[in-house]
């Protein structure tokens, strides 16, 4: 029973990071498109910079979360096989 919970932990981390990254990419892309429409407000390209920052942070979060999920799964598999 405990092993099943441990195996699901790595997948839960990966799934959570996928959801967070998806929301961040959607918000970042929406702001990026809005930055072209609201050009009077966006004189210094502030919205463009913010949107690209949100999208970059989301991609970094996805990569780091995937790495941590795989690391957790790999560690638990080697621990149970030993």
N, C-alpha and C positions, 0 to 999 in steps of 0.2 A: 504494500500500500504506500509506503513511504517513497519507494523508488519511482513510482508513477508520478508522484508530486514533484520529485526532483527533476525528472525528465521533462515535465511540462513547464518548469521554471524558465529554461532557456528559450522555449518557444514563446512563452508569455512576454519575455523581455523583447524579443524580436518583433512580436505582433504590436506591442505597445509603441515601440519606436517607429514602426511602419505607419501607425495611425497618426502619431504626432507629426511625422515628416509629411504625410499627405495633407494634413490640415495646414501646415506651414507653407507648403508649396502652393496650395490653392489660394491662400491669403496673399502670399507674395506675388503670384501671377496676377491676381485681381488688382492689387495695388500697382503693379507694373503697367497693366492696361489702363488703369485709371490715371496714371501719370501722363499718358499721352493725350487723354481727353481733357484733363484739367490743366491745360498748359499755362493759364493765367496764374494759377496758384503755384505752379511748379517752375518758377523762374530759375531757381538754382538747382534744379533736378533733385530736390530733396526727396520726393516720393520715389523716384527711380532708385536712388541710392538705398533708401530704406527697404524697398521691395527686393532689390538684389541681395541685401544683407539678410533678410528673412529667408529667402530661398537658399542662400549659401549655408545659413545656420541649420536649416532643415535637412539639407543634404549631408552635412557633417553629423547631425544627430542620427540620421538613418545609418550612416556608415559606422559610427561608434556603437550604436545599439545593436547592429547586426554582428559586429565584432564581439561584443560582450555576450550576446546570446550564443554564438558559436563557441566561444571560450567556455562558457558555463556548461554547455552540452558536452563538449569534449572532455572537460575535467571530470564531469560526473560519470562519463562512460569509462574513462581509465580508472576511476576510483572503484567502480563496481566490478570491473573485470579483474582487478588485482586481488 
